[in-house]
Amino acid sequence: ATVSVLNWLPVHPHTIMQSAVMRLAARRGIPAAAKFGAAPAPLAPVQARFCSKSAADDLVEDEPVAETVAAKSAEAVTGPGENFEFKAETQQLLDIVIRSVYTDKEIFVRELISNASDALEKRRHLEMCEPEKWTPEKDDEPPSIRIDVDSDNRTFTITDTGVGMTKEELVANIGTICSSGSKKFLKQMAEGNQQGSTSDAIIGQFGVGFYSAYMIAKNIKVYTRSAQHGSKGYVWESEGTGAFKISECEGVAKGSKIVCEVRETEVAFCAQTVIERIVKKYSNFVAYEIHLNGARINTVEALWMKPKDEVSEEEHTEFYKFVANAYDAPRFKLHYAIDCPLNINALMYVPQTHTERMNMQRMEPGLSLYCRKVLIQAKARNLVPEYLRFVKGVVDSEDIPLNLSRETTQDSALMRKLSSVITKKILKWLHDESVRDSEGYATFFDHFGQFLKEGVCTDAINKTDLARLLRFNSSSCDDARATVSLDDYIARMPENQSNVYYLQTPSRDAGLMSPYYEAFKAKGLEVMFMTHPADQIVMTHLDMYKKHKLVSCESSDPAEAEGKNQEDEQLENLMKKELTTEQGNQLVDYLQRTLQTRVQSVKVSTRLTSSPCIITDHEQASMQKFMKQHGILNQQGEQEATKYHLQVNGKHEIVRKLYTISCTQHDEKSQALGKVVAEQLLDNALISANLLEDPRSILARVTNLMEEALSTTSEPISIEKEEDKVLEPKAMNA
């Protein structure tokens, strides 16, 4: 496998590899802690830094200091208290709200639309609860939000046909910073036991959204008239300098109209295309129609707020195309709504494929966070773990803790709980899909399996749930395309088998021919083939699954733990030719002397049947490549940095005859041949383990062995002599 292990790893690979590499590096005597950053030594006490030892001891022993301080606190209150209220510099406070609360100027569009939506929702509620005061009149316009932009006159105007405001409400709501009219309205509803759909649709919370318009406007006028019968119209005007003016005004329609005189430097917000993009980004799912210069622009419905039975497949496809910026239909979909432990409405999709599969840049998170159908965070990073970035869709929750600007969430236990609930639901959803349609899930895993493997290495909490989603080819499969899960493997295990065995291999065919598979094949044990370079790292992090240890076939004979069966004994009886224990010990000594610079130990093994030798108890090739890329291996090269554990098959003809050569100590030619054969056996074992980095190193030796093998073959007869032999019978016949 030539693909680098780092192709799928997260940004910080040491987070994944630290435990495995530290253990492997320690075995090889390499200071891996220095590579990854060892933890600093505990800091000495402050006394030890600035005092002598005796002085520090004096400070420790002198504990009754607190009592001495308390004894000197003789203050006592002698007169009555007087209460005051905090005061604020209005201009400075308004300047802070305008310039420091929001990070992006385009947010003002979202805030003004949210205010307009709240006004419409309030009027709808009052018309139902107090019809004698709020019943619509014949000339009233239908509920809507209208935006008009004029780049020539540099104006941005937003109009709603909502509840409107009286003069007193203008002073209380707009003339008072951080006074939320929506919050007061909700409080009145709660006191009157009128909670319902209206309270769920109200967006405003903090009472600062209106002032965000001053980020782009140098002057703002608000024309408003309360929708209550017999109300007068007013205009509120301010330049955001700490003062405002209210005047009675005729010709004002019910509702509110906000006219922003845009600064010359912010004229881009008077462009229709810019405002349309902002509205579709933040407020596309507001419950009321939004018209921009006469044309409706919010045509996509908030499907996640509807009952799942009322959403058609066509609607799902169109909504997926909108949220994922895609052109095809989704592979899987999940419509999810709960009220406990959190209020959550979510609509999530899995695409057909992804861009990382084509070696493009790392994808951004695919889920967006909404609160009451208003966008809070596009591509929210902390909503689900990064390995689930391929999931597209929206999550809407009324319970999320927002900061003042409503642009980000607060880092709280509630947000972590939301992330945990959504993550577990996604993993359960994928498992349900694997049960419902195993073939479809196999196709999904072929495209998105790398993300789930990344999750096994980075998410310790959900590691087991992720493990049951993994799929691998195994020796029980009919072909290379078929896959099995760890649960499938465990269900087929014999009663006397306790471990789950796997083999890192470039392909299924290579795994079936691998010498590491021979012993398991002879015992009838199933082996899972790990064909991706990163699979070894995944298995190292997983380690256990449902009380079954995951064991590599390349370890030091794991099949011995399963015991011998009748087939093993029959196989041993068939193998008549075998080195004795004494002969095996002599061969081990010979190989250790001959290969002393390359092997750490040599052992005669009984696990092999048709292969002469193997390498055992080593770091797999994928692990070694990772360590080398991160500078953990010696710079001289892997061949010089590692000594291997070699196991030889005492039944194999090559090994037996190599023993014969080792006994001819006085025959220089035989000794030279024995050394070449021993070196080649070790390199063959390295090739089987995918550990030989430069195959060119063995070319000269292979050529010498072929020459030796053909040394007893006679040379060809020359062409002239061959022609004479052919022509001679013809001449005699003539």
N, C-alpha and C positions, 0 to 999 in steps of 0.2 A: 504494500500500500504506500503510495507516494504522497497522499494527501496529508498535510500537516495536521497534527492534533489541535493546533491553535485555531483552525478554521471555525470551530464552533464554540470555543471556550469564551466565558465572559471577559469583560475588560480587564479584570484583575485575576489572572490565572492562578496566582499563589493562594487565593482563597479556596480554590478547588483542590489544588495539589499539595497544600502544605503538609497535611497529616501523612499522606502517602510518601511524599518525597523526603520528608524529614526522617521517616523510618528507614527508607531505602538508603538514603545518604549516610545515616548513622552506621548501617551495616558495613558500608564501604569506607568508613573513616573519613568522610568528607564533611566539613563544617557547614552543613546546610542551613543551620540557624543563622550563620552570618549572611548567607545569600538572601534569606527571606526576612531578615531583621529580627534579631533576638530581642526578647523583652528586656527593658532596662532594669538595672539593679535597683532594689528599693532605696528610696531617698533616705538619707540619714536625718535624724531629728534636727530641728532648727537649732536647739541648744548645742548639738555637737558641731555644728558648722561655725557658730560664732563664739562659743565659749570653750574653755578648757574642760577636761573631763570632770574635774572636781567642781567647777562652777556649774556644769550641767547637772551634776548630782545634787548640788545644793538647791537648784531650781526644782528638781523633781521632789525632793524631800520637803520643801517649803509649801505644802498643800493648803494650809488654812488661809490663803490669800483672799478667797472669796468672802470668808467670814469677816475679815478685817475691813474689806470694802463695804460690806453690808452694814457693819457697825458704824461707819462714818456717814451713811446716808440718813441724815436727820431732817430732810425736807418734809414739810407738812402743809397741806392746803388750809388756808385760814379764812378765805372769803368765798362768796357765791360765784358760780360759773356763769359765763355769758356765751351764747351760741352765735356763730357767724357762718356765712356761706362762702364757698370759694368763688373768687372772681377771675375772669379771664379777659385778656386783651382781645376783643372781638376780631379786629383786623388780622392779628397774628394767628389766632385760632383758625380763621377762614383760610388764611394762606397755607397753613399746615395741611388742612383738609384738601385743598386744591392741588398742592404741589408734592405732598409727601405720602399720601395714602395710596394713590394709584401708581402703578408702574407703566401702564400703557395708555396713551391718550384715547385710543379708540374705544376704551371701556365706557366712555360717557354715553355712547349710543345704546349700549346694553342697559345702562342705569336708567336712562330716560324712557326707554321702551318698557322696562319693568315697572316704573312708576305709572305709566299709562295703563298697563295691564291691570295693576292693582286698582286704579281708579275705576276701570270698567267692571271689575269684579265686585267692588264695593257697591256700585250703582245697581248691579244685578241683584245683589243680596237685599238692598234696601227696597227695591221695587217689589220683592216678594214678601218682605216682612212688614213694610209700612206702605202699602199701595196708596193710601189716602194722601200721602205727602209726595210720593216719588213716581207715581204712575206716568209713563211716557206720554207726551202730548203729540198731536198730529204732525207737527213740523219738526219733531226730534229726529236726528239722524240715527241710523242703526249703529250698534257697537262696532267700533273699528279704531285702528291707529293709522294715522296718515303722516308721512314724512315728505317734506318738500325741500329740495336743495337748489340754490341759485348761485352759481359760481360767479356770475357777473356782479351781483350785489353782495356777494360773500355772506349769505344767510343760510342758516340751517333751522328749519321749522318742523316741530313735531306737534301733532294735534290728536287729542283723544276725545271721545264722546262719553267720558266717564262721569264720575260723581261731581266733579268740579269742587270749588271752594268758595266759602264766604270770606268776608274781610277778616273776621276773627281767625278763621282757619288759615288764611294766608300768613298772618302774623305768627300763629302758633307752629305751622308746619314748615314754611319756607323761611320765615324771618327768624326762626330759632334753629341754630345749628345743632345737629344730632338729635333733633326731635322728630321721631318717626310717626307720621300719621297712620301708616299701616299697622304699626305695633299698637298704637292706641285703639285702633278699630278692632283688632283681634282681642284686646283686653276687654273692650265693651261687649264683644260677642261672647267671650267666656263668662263674663259676669251675668249675662242674660241667658246662659245655657243655649246658645245658638251655634255651637260648633258644628261644622259639617263640611261640605265640599268647598264652600267659600274660604274657610280658614286654610284648607289645604292648597288653595290656588294663590293665596297672597304671598308675594315674593319679598317685599321690603322688610328690613330688620333694623337698620342702624340710623337712618335719617340723614345720610350724607351723600346719597347717590346724585341728588339734584345738583350739588355744587361741583361735581366732576365736570359739568359742562364748561366751567370757567377755565379748564385746561386749554380750551380752544377758542373761547369766546371772550371778547372784551366788554360786552354789554349783553344783558339778557332781559327780555320782557316776557312776563307771563300774563296772558289774557285768560280769565277764568270766570265762570258763572256756575253756581251750585245748581244741580239738577233738581233740587227741591222747589216745589211750586212757589212762585212769587219772589224768587231770588234776583238780586241785582248783579251786574257784571262789574269786574274790577280789573285793573292792570297793575301788576307788581313789576318794578324795574330796579335794577342795580348793576353797578359795574364791578361788583365783588371787592369793594374797597372798605367794607365794614358798615355801610349804610344802604338803606333801600327806601323806595318811595312807593306808596299805594294810592291809586286814584280810581274814582268811580268812572266806569266806562260804559257807553251804550253800544249796541250792536254785537255784543259778545254772545256766542252760542254756548249752550250748555256743555260743560266739560272744561278742558284746559288746552291752551295753545301756547307753546314755548317758542319764542323767536330768539335765536342766538346770532348776534353779529360777530362773525368769525374774524379772528385776527388774520392779518396778511400772511403771516408765516404758516398758518394752518389752513390755507385755502383748499388743500387736498380733501378736507372733510366736506367740501361743497360739491364734490364730484359724485355723480350717481353710481358709477361702478364701484367706487370705494365704499360708499354707504351700503350698497347691496351686498358686498362681500362681508362687511362687518355684521349686518343683520343676519345673514345666513350662518355665520359662524357662531354667534352668541344667542340669538333670539329667534331662531327659525321655528321653534316649537311652541312659541307663545300661543295661548288658546284663542286669541283674537286675530282677525285679519290685519296684516300690515301692508299698506300701500306706499310705494315710493314713486313720487311724481306721477300718480294716477294708476300705476300698475301694481297688482298684488305680487309680493315676492316670497312670502312664506307659504309654500304649497305643500310641504312635507308634513305629515301628521306625526305626532308623538306616539308611535305605536306601542311603546313600552308601558304607557299608562292605560292602554285598553286591555280588556280581558283577552286572553290568548285565543279563545274560541272565535273571537270576532275579527281576527287578523288572517287574511288569505295568504296563499303562497305568493301571489303576484305582489301583494303589498310588502311581504318580507323581502322579496328580491329587489324591489325598488328602494326600500329603506336601506338594505345592505349596500347597494350601489352608492347611496348617498353618504353613509357614514364611513365606508371603507374606500371611497373613491375608486370603485371597481367597475368592471364591465360585464362580469359573469354572475352566476348564481352562487350562493354560499354552499359549502360542503355540509356543514352542520349548523343548526340554529338552536338557541335556548331562550325561551321567554320565561322570565323568572320574576315572581313577586311574593314578598313576605312582609309581615308586620312585626315579627318578633324573631330574634332579639333586637333587630333594627328594622326601620321602615325602608325597604329596598324595592325598587322596580328596575329591572334590567332586561336588556335585549342584546344578546351576544351571538356572534357568528364566527365560524371557522372558514377561511377562504379555501379556494381550490389549491392554491400554491402560494409561494412567498418569494420575495426578491433575494433573500439570503441564499436560497438554493442555487441561484445563478451567480454566486460569488460577488453580489453587490454589497453595498455598505449595510451595516447593522440597522435593523428596523427600529423605528420608534415605537413606543407603546401604542396599542391599538384601541384601548378603551378611553372614552371621555367621561368626565364626571359632571353630572348635572344636579341642580337642586331646584325642584319644582319647575322642571322643563327649561331652566335657564342654565347655560353653560358656565361652569365654574373653572374647570381645567380641561383643555383639549389635550389628548394624549397624556393622561394623568400617569405620572411615573410611580407614585406610591400606592396606587389602587390595588394592583396585583404584583406578584414577583416578576422580575424582568424576563424570566424564561417563558412567561405566558404572553409575551408581547405580540404573538401572532393572532391572538383573539381580538376581533373587531367588535365595536358596538358601543352602547351607552349604559351607564349605571346612574340611576337617579335616587337620591335619598334626602329626605327632609331632616334627618338627624345629624348630618355631617357638620362638624364645628368649623365655621367660616371665620376668616379674619375680617377686618373692617371693610376692606375693599372688595370682598367676595371674589377675589382672584385666586386665592390659595386657601388650603385647609390648614387648620392648626394641627400640630403634631401631638395628638392626644391618644389616650387609650381607646376612645370611641372610633377614631380613624383606623387604628390597628385592628380593632374588632371587625370593622367593615371589610378591611382587606382580607382578614382570615375567613370570614363568611363567604366572600365572593370566590376566593381561591379554592376552598373546599368544594364549593358548588360546581366550579368549572371542572375539577378533577373527577367528581362524581358523574357529571354530565358526559365526559369523555369515556368513562368506564361503561356507562349505560349504552352509549353508542357502540362500543366494542361488543357488547352482549347482543344488542339488537341487530347489528349488521357486521359480522366478523370480516367479511371480504372488503366492505367499504372502509372499515377501520384499518385494515391492513394497508390499503392504499393511502389513507391518511397518515399512518405511521411512517410510510416510506417517504412522505414529504415533510412531516413535522416531527419525526422521532428525535431529531437532534435537540429540539427544545426540551423535550421531556427528559432526555439524558442530562442536559445541562441542569435541569431542576433537581435530579437525584444528587448531583454534586454540590448544589448550592442551598438547597432547602432541606435542612435536617428534620424539620417538623413534619413535612408532608412527604418525606422520602419513601415511606412504605406505600402510600397511595399512588405515588408516581411509579413505583417499581411494578405494580400490577398492570400498568399501562404499557410497559415495554414489550417489544416483540423481537424474537430472534429466530434464525433458522437453526434447525437441530438435525442430528443424525436420524431421527425418526421421520423427518419430512420426506416427501416423495421427490421434491426438486428444490432448486435454490430459491424459488420465489415464495414458497410456503413458509409460514412463520408460526411460532408457538409462544405462549406467555409463560411466565414463571409458574403460574397456577396450573397450567396444562402440564408442565414438566413434573411438578410435585404430585399431581394426581396419578401419573403413570409410574411413579417410582416404586420399585420392589420394597417389600417390607423391611428387608435388611439393609436398605440404602438410606443414609442419613444426610448426605451432602448433595448439593446441586453442582454438577460439573460443567465447565465451559472451556472453550479453547479459542484463543485469539489466532485468527487465520486470515489470509488475504481473501479466500473464497471458500465455498462449501467443498468444492472438489479438492482443493489443497488440504482442507481439514480432514477429509476422508482418507487421504493418502499420508497424512502426517504420522510420524512415529509416535507422537504423544497420544494418538487416538487408538493405537493398536491394543493396549491392555484393556481399554474400556469396551472396544468392539468384541474382544474375546470373552469378556464377562457379560456382554449383553447390556451394558449400561448406556443410557442415552447421554449425549453430549451436546450442549448448545454451542453453536459456532458464532463467535464475535468477529464480524467481518469489517467493522468500522474501526479506524485507528484509535478512536476515543473510547471504545467499549471497555478496554482494560481499566481505564481510569474510573469509569462508571461502576464497574464491578468492585473495584477496590473501595470505593466510597460506600457502596451498598452493603457489602460484606455478609450480611445476614438477611434472609427473607423468610418470615413466618417460622422462625426457629430452625431454619435450615441454613447451614453455612455454604457460601458460594466459593467453590474451590477450583482453581485453575488446573487444567490437565498438565501444565508445564511445571507444576510444583513437584516435590520430591516423591513421586509415586503415591498419589492420593488413593488409588484403587486398592491398596493394601488394607485400608481401613474397612472395606466392605467384606473382607474375608474371601476364602476360596470356595468355589462351587464344584459340582461334578464335572462340568465342562473343562475347568482348569486342570483337574487331575488327568482327564483323558488327553488333553493337549500336552501335558508334561510327559506322558507315556509315549506319545508319538515322537517327541524330540529325543532321540537316542543319543545323538552326538552332542556332547556338552563338556566344557572344561570342568575339571574337578575343583574343589575348594582350594587345594594347594596350587593348582595351575592358575586359577583365577587370581590368587594373591601374588604370584610371580608376575603375571601380566600387568597387574595394577602397579607394582613397583617399577616395571619397565616403562609403562606409560607416564608415570609421574616423573621419572628421570628424563625421558625424551621430551616431554611437553612441560617441563617445570616452569617455564616463563609464561605459560598460557593457561594452565589449569591449577585450580586450588585443591581439588580432590578428584580421585578416580574410584569408581565402584563398579563391581559386577552386578548387573541388575537382572531380575527375573520378570520384569514387566514387559519387556520387548519380545516380539515374535519374529517379524520379518526384517526389522531394521537393525543395523549393527550397533548404533549408539545414539544417545541424545544428550542435550544439555538440560540440566535441572536446577531448580532453586535460584533462578535468575530474574532480574527485572525484565519484563517483557519489552519487546522492541518499541512499542508506542511510548512506554514509560521512559525508556532510555533516550528516545528522540526528544521528548519534552525536556528532560534534564539537561541534555546537551545544548538545546536551544537557549536555555536559561542560565548557561554558564556553570552548571553544577558539576559537570564532568571535567576531567583533566584536559587541558588544552592540547596535549600531545595526541589525543585521539582515543576513541573507545577501545580499540584493540589493545593498546598499552595500558589502559586504565583499569581493565577488568580481567580477573582470573575466574574461570568457569568451573562448575561442577560437572564432571563427565561421567556418564553411566554407559557401560558397554554390555552387549548381549553375548553371554558366554556360549550360546547355542549357534550363533551365526558363523558361517564358514570363514568369512574374512577375519573375524576376531580369533577364531581357533588357529588359523594359519599364521596370524600375526604373533600369536604365542609361540608357534614353532620357530618363526624367524628370531624372536627374542632370545631363544635358547642357543642360537648359533653365534656365540660371542666372538669367535675368531675369524668369522667370514665377513670381511669388510664390505663386500658387495651386498650381502644379505642384510647387514646392519644398516647400510645406506637406504636400501629398499624399505626396511622396517620403519625408519624414521619418516620417509616420504609417505608411507601408508598411514602412519599414526597422525601426521599433520593433516592429511587429507580427510581422515575420519572425523577429526575435530572440526574442520571447516564444513564438512557435510552436515554435521550436527548443528553448526551455527546457521547454515542456510535453512535447515528445517525449522529453526526457531526464529527465522527472519532477522538474525542479528549480524550477518556478514554485510558490512557496509560497502566494501569495495571488492566485487567478485574478480577483478583483474589480478588480485594478489595470488589467486590459485591457478592461473592459466599455465604458468611454466611448469608447476608441479603435475598438473593433469597431463600435459604434453609428455613429461618424463615417464609417467605411469603408462601411457599408451605405447610409448616406445618400448618400455620394458615388457609389456604384454605381447607385443608383436616381435620381440627379439628372436624368437624361435621360428618365425615364419620366413620361408625362403624368399630371396629377391626375385623379381619378375625377369623372364627371359627377354633378351634384346629383340627388337623388331626384326632385324635382319635374320637372326636365327629362327624366329618364329615363321618368317616367310619361307625360309629354306625347308622347314619341316612340312609346310603345307604343299610346296611345289614338288618335293621329292617323289611322292607316290605317282604323280601325273607323268613325270619323266620316265619312270619305270614302265608304266602302262604303254607309253608311246613306243 
